[in-house]
Amino acid sequence: MISENRIYQPYYTKSEPIVKYMVSLLKLSGSEKILEPCAGDGVFLDPIIKNFSNVQIDAFELNENSYSNLLVKYSDRENIKVKKTDTLTDAGLQFLCSMGGGYDAVIANPPYGAWRDHGERKKLKKSYNGFYAKESYSLFLYRCTEALNENGRLSFIIPDTYLNLHMHKHIRKYILTHTKIKEMALFPSSYFPGVNFGYANLSIIALEKCSDYKSNLENEFTIIKGFNSVEELGNNNIETLKRIKLKQKDVLQTTDYSFITNGNKSLVDCINSTQLKIGDICDCVTGFYSGNDKEYLKVKNKTIRNSKNYDLVKLDLVEFNCSSNIVNGITNDKEYVPIVKGGNRKYYKPDDWFMLWSEGKVAFYKADKKARYQNSAYYFRKGIGVPMVSSSSITAALIENRLFDQSIVGIFPKDESLLYYLLAFFNSPTANKLIRTINSSTNNSSNYIKKVPFTKPSDKLIQDINKRIEIILNEYKSTGLFSHELEEQNNKDIKKLYGF
Ligand SMILES: C[S@@+](CC[C@H](N)C(=O)[O-])C[C@H]1O[C@@H](n2cnc3c(N)ncnc32)[C@H](O)[C@@H]1O
């Protein structure tokens, strides 16, 4: 049974500063026709009708209870029409959009990630031109922008993930080409009372619909961040706020039309103008999952982190001498292979974990629905593993002829002589800044890693870094420690190469 909360996502905007700021962005004069596409208990409508008692409002709401409450609440107001409907599939609204829109203003806190069954999602994806239908808020943003009249204004509070996640590429392009963005405020989701969305940040976006493509591209807008409290929203005189000015055409020129909200110019220029990317010089792939690690994954000893639920391996049954000719399983009398797992550790992860890898078992992994026997051409090869989820800084460790699991992005340089250089690079602050700018969350999927600019190092630099990495690896393998001085030298050289 799917809970009502997952279907309706009824997180109400119980914050006066947020509501006040969002309403102010509509710049209402009182003669507008307004749409509230997911009205909830009418939190945006009340301050609007307080100032403009005769303004025309359509309030849509899908939830039966909320709808009934709205009907009662606004029963004496002829200018507020409450409708029980699904905004995303409402035929009347769809028709209005096809005619070029009909509202002068839209204000909303749409549901984020509201649950829809698979069939419905498929239908939505189809009717929304292939937009990513799993995350409903972007569909609301699209439909409501369409619903605006020319020069109509929209004010939305939504997660900030539409700014640079790959899956929201289409909505970015649509906004950049069909509207003039007025401003975006970025702030922590903790400003939103009472709920933890699991999203890192929220944003309030204000935009104006405009059919003049050229003038849209020339439009400059401001991203405001660095708020110290929710009360600072809309208070544009505060000096400590960080303002980033961007032109829409510059955003449209970036890879995937990403809004780069990090102000460092040389970094942004590097991302936008790079000729070569990691994806051009390396294969970046995710690794293996057995489908039932409790059963097939073994651990070296119980002092290893998170080893509690795993059985100990018999070390004499481990094949340490692995190469790609055992991708289909071990053919001698050994049974296990070492596997590199997630976890933030630089340069080298010792052989702590082992996967059952007999021929029979591998045949089973290939056929099993839960297992992920994927990208096997890269198993037991020389590469670099970057965990999918990292702590504050990205870390990279050598895979070196071992299996790697699905919590890791395996980076396999096409030219193996770059292996140690790239190991140093992916552990450097320079790479960290680049990845965090391309995608501000701590998720490092292979898609983002592929987009990291690659600036070709000189042969001399490769040689220098190779020597230092060799020492670091030897030290680390024998003592568990490494020379931070050598690491610093690598970081300095890489910083010099990239300029940041
Ligand atoms: C996040 S709440 C926001 C409510 C209110 N606007 C506020 O900010 O307090 C989202 C509301 O949209 C309603 N809703 C969810 N999916 C909807 C849909 N597809 N069409 C219309 N309303 C929907 C929910 O029932 C809920 O009341």
The ligand as an SDF file (V2000), in Angstrom:
LIG
                    3D

 27 29  0  0  0  0  0  0  0  0999 V2000
    4.0690   20.2830   -1.4040 C   0  0  0  0  0  0  0  0  0  0  0  0
    2.3440   20.4780   -1.1470 S   0  0  0  0  0  0  0  0  0  0  0  0
    2.1850   22.2050   -1.2570 C   0  0  0  0  0  0  0  0  0  0  0  0
    0.9180   22.7640   -0.7870 C   0  0  0  0  0  0  0  0  0  0  0  0
    0.8620   24.2870   -0.6990 C   0  0  0  0  0  0  0  0  0  0  0  0
    0.9340   24.9200   -1.9840 N   0  0  0  0  0  0  0  0  0  0  0  0
    1.9670   24.8060    0.1990 C   0  0  0  0  0  0  0  0  0  0  0  0
    2.9840   25.2690   -0.2840 O   0  0  0  0  0  0  0  0  0  0  0  0
    1.8140   24.7030    1.4230 O   0  0  0  0  0  0  0  0  0  0  0  0
    1.7760   19.8260   -2.6150 C   0  0  0  0  0  0  0  0  0  0  0  0
    0.2440   19.7710   -2.7300 C   0  0  0  0  0  0  0  0  0  0  0  0
   -0.0480   19.3640   -4.0470 O   0  0  0  0  0  0  0  0  0  0  0  0
   -1.0480   18.3460   -4.0350 C   0  0  0  0  0  0  0  0  0  0  0  0
   -0.7850   17.5220   -5.2200 N   0  0  0  0  0  0  0  0  0  0  0  0
    0.0770   16.4880   -5.3450 C   0  0  0  0  0  0  0  0  0  0  0  0
    0.1050   16.0260   -6.6070 N   0  0  0  0  0  0  0  0  0  0  0  0
   -0.7680   16.8110   -7.3010 C   0  0  0  0  0  0  0  0  0  0  0  0
   -1.1840   16.8260   -8.6500 C   0  0  0  0  0  0  0  0  0  0  0  0
   -0.6870   15.9480   -9.5240 N   0  0  0  0  0  0  0  0  0  0  0  0
   -2.0940   17.7440   -9.0260 N   0  0  0  0  0  0  0  0  0  0  0  0
   -2.5860   18.6420   -8.1460 C   0  0  0  0  0  0  0  0  0  0  0  0
   -2.2370   18.6690   -6.8390 N   0  0  0  0  0  0  0  0  0  0  0  0
   -1.3530   17.7590   -6.4240 C   0  0  0  0  0  0  0  0  0  0  0  0
   -0.8620   17.6400   -2.7170 C   0  0  0  0  0  0  0  0  0  0  0  0
   -2.0480   17.0360   -2.2920 O   0  0  0  0  0  0  0  0  0  0  0  0
   -0.4200   18.7900   -1.8110 C   0  0  0  0  0  0  0  0  0  0  0  0
   -1.5210   19.4100   -1.1940 O   0  0  0  0  0  0  0  0  0  0  0  0
  1  2  1  0
  2  3  1  0
  2 10  1  0
  3  4  1  0
  4  5  1  0
  5  6  1  0
  5  7  1  0
  7  8  2  0
  7  9  1  0
 10 11  1  0
 11 12  1  0
 11 26  1  0
 12 13  1  0
 13 14  1  0
 13 24  1  0
 14 15  1  0
 14 23  1  0
 15 16  2  0
 16 17  1  0
 17 18  1  0
 17 23  2  0
 18 19  1  0
 18 20  2  0
 20 21  1  0
 21 22  2  0
 22 23  1  0
 24 25  1  0
 24 26  1  0
 26 27  1  0
M  CHG  2   2   1   9  -1
M  END
$$$$
